[in-house]
Amino acid sequence: MTDYDVIIIGSGAGGLTAAVALARAGKRVLVLEQHDRPGGWTHSFTLNGYRFSPGVHYIGDLQEGGGLRRIYDGLDVSQDLAFIELNPDGYDHIVVGEKQVDFPKGRENLIERLKGHFPHEAQGIDGYFADMDAMIRGLRNIGRMDKPLEAAKGAGNILKWMRATGADLINAHINDPVLRGVLAGQSGDHGLPPSKVSAFMHAGITDHYLNGGYYPMGGAFTIPRAFVRGLKRSGGQIRLKSRVKRIMMEGRKVLGVELESGEEIRAGVVISNADPEVTFGKLIGREHLSAKLKRKLDGVTYSTSCLSLFFATDMDLRGAGTRLRQYVVLRSRGRGQDLRGRFDRRADARGDAAWDVPDRDDVERPVEDARDGGDGGTSYLRVVRVRGL
Ligand SMILES: Cc1cc2nc3c(=O)[nH]c(=O)nc-3n(C[C@H](O)[C@H](O)[C@H](O)COP(=O)(O)OP(=O)(O)OC[C@H]3O[C@@H](n4cnc5c(N)ncnc54)[C@H](O)[C@@H]3O)c2cc1C
């Protein structure tokens, strides 16, 4: 007899989504989280009276009918969520050298804005967005038995770009190195340089924000809070400060988990929200893995780690305006170095990316903007160095 139908290791966005869906489907669900609060990267923490949310700057696809909104609605967690829209005329400010391009809400608005800044690339911009749309459509229709023709057409697009990188997609259409940088400006969202990220991931991120960006009112922690409430409403449970030490196995069959405290909890299904190395390498153990899976695990390279600095300001952001916005400043290695040169020198590019420590100008620019700009409160500054285009 098992204690639960399903144990979920980890209460990140992925773990909690699975937990709520399964609990709503009538399963007996237990979520085990090592931290003292739920949410994984969507948690918030408080320091000296200031609340910080490290892993959520903005969320897309929340417009009426949007994919993420449908997930929140479908899981019945929307009732506990409220979002504030970032400035619809510029939810992302991409700064490449001297050039600043503000990304407006709406696919057509963005295309028009890009063409306004880079009229000589109008045709390339159309081609880039057309290919991106076809890729996203292809992914959405994959395996759709009810629409075989569209599924087949989509498969063609998937095959075409399957092995391509984000840089391949951009470079296939765009020649201007500054525009290439601008289109790579959201790379910080997936954490890889365009030369290393899959073209589909790049397209997916751009597509995710095409209808604007939103911030959870009160901070990121409101998202896991809504999910935990939803989980409990459906009879599911969560235990915090409960680190799983191992997934118990009998041959290839899962029996449950053992916690670091030594406690054993039994379930027929265990879902791990931890990364592959933790899940397969530690919790299951390499001795239980097939040679194929071991090879796959050994081939995983983890993306760049990052250092986040959290600032608090005593300026009256509310007085400066109500609109939220964020800056992404793309920088070359040397201070003041021309990005054009950096993006042109493909042969030199090692293809790495790093989150850069902002210098005084980078910090002051958005703060001054918030103070002088009427409608703009500044919430976020991300300084990203992207190389490898
Ligand atoms: C700096 C940063 C900024 C980001 N900005 C955005 C953004 O603006 N918009 C956006 O949409 N996304 C953003 N993201 C991405 C988003 O936050 C994450 O992709 C997402 O939250 C990851 O969710 P997850 O469920 O996959 O994993 P995680 O959040 O990593 O959750 C895994 C959970 O498993 C737990 N766990 C691991 N091992 C064990 C164990 N042995 N026992 C028990 N528990 C365990 C961990 O404690 C953790 O709670 C950002 C990410 C980062 C890092």
The ligand as an SDF file (V2000), in Angstrom:
LIG
                    3D

 53 58  0  0  0  0  0  0  0  0999 V2000
   18.0530   34.8520  -12.5850 C   0  0  0  0  0  0  0  0  0  0  0  0
   16.8270   34.2810  -13.2500 C   0  0  0  0  0  0  0  0  0  0  0  0
   15.8960   35.1380  -13.8180 C   0  0  0  0  0  0  0  0  0  0  0  0
   14.7640   34.6280  -14.4300 C   0  0  0  0  0  0  0  0  0  0  0  0
   13.8250   35.5050  -14.9660 N   0  0  0  0  0  0  0  0  0  0  0  0
   12.6780   35.0060  -15.4980 C   0  0  0  0  0  0  0  0  0  0  0  0
   11.6650   35.8630  -15.9900 C   0  0  0  0  0  0  0  0  0  0  0  0
   11.8000   37.0680  -15.9610 O   0  0  0  0  0  0  0  0  0  0  0  0
   10.5400   35.3150  -16.5000 N   0  0  0  0  0  0  0  0  0  0  0  0
   10.3450   33.9630  -16.5640 C   0  0  0  0  0  0  0  0  0  0  0  0
    9.2960   33.5150  -17.0250 O   0  0  0  0  0  0  0  0  0  0  0  0
   11.2930   33.1130  -16.0980 N   0  0  0  0  0  0  0  0  0  0  0  0
   12.4340   33.6140  -15.5690 C   0  0  0  0  0  0  0  0  0  0  0  0
   13.4060   32.7670  -15.0900 N   0  0  0  0  0  0  0  0  0  0  0  0
   13.2000   31.3300  -15.2500 C   0  0  0  0  0  0  0  0  0  0  0  0
   12.2960   30.7440  -14.2140 C   0  0  0  0  0  0  0  0  0  0  0  0
   12.3920   31.3960  -12.9830 O   0  0  0  0  0  0  0  0  0  0  0  0
   12.7230   29.2870  -14.0510 C   0  0  0  0  0  0  0  0  0  0  0  0
   12.9240   28.7110  -15.3130 O   0  0  0  0  0  0  0  0  0  0  0  0
   11.6710   28.4620  -13.4060 C   0  0  0  0  0  0  0  0  0  0  0  0
   11.2120   29.0570  -12.2280 O   0  0  0  0  0  0  0  0  0  0  0  0
   12.3000   27.1070  -13.1290 C   0  0  0  0  0  0  0  0  0  0  0  0
   11.3310   26.2740  -12.5650 O   0  0  0  0  0  0  0  0  0  0  0  0
   11.5940   24.7550  -12.3660 P   0  0  0  0  0  0  0  0  0  0  0  0
   10.3560   24.1940  -11.7600 O   0  0  0  0  0  0  0  0  0  0  0  0
   12.0560   24.1240  -13.6110 O   0  0  0  0  0  0  0  0  0  0  0  0
   12.8600   24.6000  -11.3930 O   0  0  0  0  0  0  0  0  0  0  0  0
   13.3010   25.2920  -10.0250 P   0  0  0  0  0  0  0  0  0  0  0  0
   12.6740   26.6180   -9.8260 O   0  0  0  0  0  0  0  0  0  0  0  0
   14.7880   25.2120  -10.0220 O   0  0  0  0  0  0  0  0  0  0  0  0
   12.7140   24.3170   -8.9050 O   0  0  0  0  0  0  0  0  0  0  0  0
   13.3390   23.1550   -8.4950 C   0  0  0  0  0  0  0  0  0  0  0  0
   12.9440   22.9280   -7.0600 C   0  0  0  0  0  0  0  0  0  0  0  0
   13.3820   21.6340   -6.6510 O   0  0  0  0  0  0  0  0  0  0  0  0
   13.8620   21.7330   -5.3360 C   0  0  0  0  0  0  0  0  0  0  0  0
   14.7320   20.5820   -5.1030 N   0  0  0  0  0  0  0  0  0  0  0  0
   15.8680   20.2390   -5.8020 C   0  0  0  0  0  0  0  0  0  0  0  0
   16.4150   19.1220   -5.2860 N   0  0  0  0  0  0  0  0  0  0  0  0
   15.6050   18.7270   -4.2630 C   0  0  0  0  0  0  0  0  0  0  0  0
   15.6460   17.6290   -3.3610 C   0  0  0  0  0  0  0  0  0  0  0  0
   16.6240   16.7140   -3.3940 N   0  0  0  0  0  0  0  0  0  0  0  0
   14.6650   17.5390   -2.4310 N   0  0  0  0  0  0  0  0  0  0  0  0
   13.6560   18.4580   -2.3730 C   0  0  0  0  0  0  0  0  0  0  0  0
   13.5850   19.5180   -3.2080 N   0  0  0  0  0  0  0  0  0  0  0  0
   14.5450   19.6500   -4.1480 C   0  0  0  0  0  0  0  0  0  0  0  0
   14.5690   23.0600   -5.2980 C   0  0  0  0  0  0  0  0  0  0  0  0
   14.7750   23.5430   -3.9750 O   0  0  0  0  0  0  0  0  0  0  0  0
   13.5740   23.9250   -6.0920 C   0  0  0  0  0  0  0  0  0  0  0  0
   12.5800   24.4800   -5.2600 O   0  0  0  0  0  0  0  0  0  0  0  0
   14.5550   33.2390  -14.4850 C   0  0  0  0  0  0  0  0  0  0  0  0
   15.4890   32.3780  -13.9220 C   0  0  0  0  0  0  0  0  0  0  0  0
   16.6090   32.8830  -13.3080 C   0  0  0  0  0  0  0  0  0  0  0  0
   17.6030   31.9160  -12.7110 C   0  0  0  0  0  0  0  0  0  0  0  0
  1  2  1  0
  2  3  1  0
  2 52  2  0
  3  4  2  0
  4  5  1  0
  4 50  1  0
  5  6  2  0
  6  7  1  0
  6 13  1  0
  7  8  2  0
  7  9  1  0
  9 10  1  0
 10 11  2  0
 10 12  1  0
 12 13  2  0
 13 14  1  0
 14 15  1  0
 14 50  1  0
 15 16  1  0
 16 17  1  0
 16 18  1  0
 18 19  1  0
 18 20  1  0
 20 21  1  0
 20 22  1  0
 22 23  1  0
 23 24  1  0
 24 25  2  0
 24 26  1  0
 24 27  1  0
 27 28  1  0
 28 29  2  0
 28 30  1  0
 28 31  1  0
 31 32  1  0
 32 33  1  0
 33 34  1  0
 33 48  1  0
 34 35  1  0
 35 36  1  0
 35 46  1  0
 36 37  1  0
 36 45  1  0
 37 38  2  0
 38 39  1  0
 39 40  1  0
 39 45  2  0
 40 41  1  0
 40 42  2  0
 42 43  1  0
 43 44  2  0
 44 45  1  0
 46 47  1  0
 46 48  1  0
 48 49  1  0
 50 51  2  0
 51 52  1  0
 52 53  1  0
M  END
$$$$
